[in-house]
C-alpha cells in the first residue's frame, strides 16, 4: 500500500517546517510532496507572527526527513529556488526532485505535478520549458507515456476555480484551466493549496468536480500544520485523511 504525505504553503515558516518533520517521523510515508509555496519570495506575510527560515535553513530542516521529497512550484518560488537548490545539493549530493508539469510513480500511484501559472517560473523550471502555458501542450505527453496512471493523483498549487475551497473573485480564487483539465480528464484525486483561509473559515476542506475529489490543505501561518495522507488501498482506489498537527 502506497502512502503519500502532501502539504502546501509552508512559506518558510519555522513552526510549519518543524511540524512537517515531526509528522513525517510519525506517519512514515513512502514519499512527501510539497505542493508549492514551501519558500516565500516577497518578504513577510501580512498575517502570522512566527519566524521565517531562510531558503538554506529550509533545506537544512528538510534534511531530517528520511523519506523522498518531491517539489511542486507555487507563486512564491522564484529566484529563492536557487539558494534552496544549492543548499539541498550540498546536503544530499543530488538536486531536489521537481514536478513541474512532470510525472512520478510513487509505489503504485502515478503523480502529476502541475506548474503554477502565477509568479516567476523561470528559476524553478531551470531551462526546461513545457512548450506552452496551457495544460494541453504538456499533459498530452504524460498521458501518452503513462496512460491512466497519469489520471490518479494531481498536485496543483492553485485550486481549480468554482469549488468551495477558494474564495470566488479573490486573488487566490484559482485557475480556470485547471478546472478544465479536471473536467476533461477526471483524475481520481487533486490536492491543492494557495488559498490559506477559505477552507479553514468555512470548515470545508474537500469538494468534487465530477467524480474527482479535490482537497485544499492551505495553512494557518502560525500552525497547526494542515496536510493530507493519501493511501492506495487494496481496492485500487485512493483514500485520503486530513491531518492537523502542531
Secondary structure, DSSP 8 states (H G I E B T S, - for coil): --EEEEE---TTBHHHHHHHHHHHHHH--SEEEEES-SS-SSSS-SS--S-B--HHHHHHHHTT--SEEEEE--TT-STHHHHHHHHHHHHHSS--EE-SSEEEEETTEEEEE---SSS--HHHHTT---SSSSHHHHHHHHHHHHGGGGGSEEE-SS-BSSSTTS-TTSTTS-BHHHHHHHHHH--SEEEE-S--SHHHHHT--EEEETTEEEEE----TTS-EEEEEEEE-TTS-EEEEEEEE-
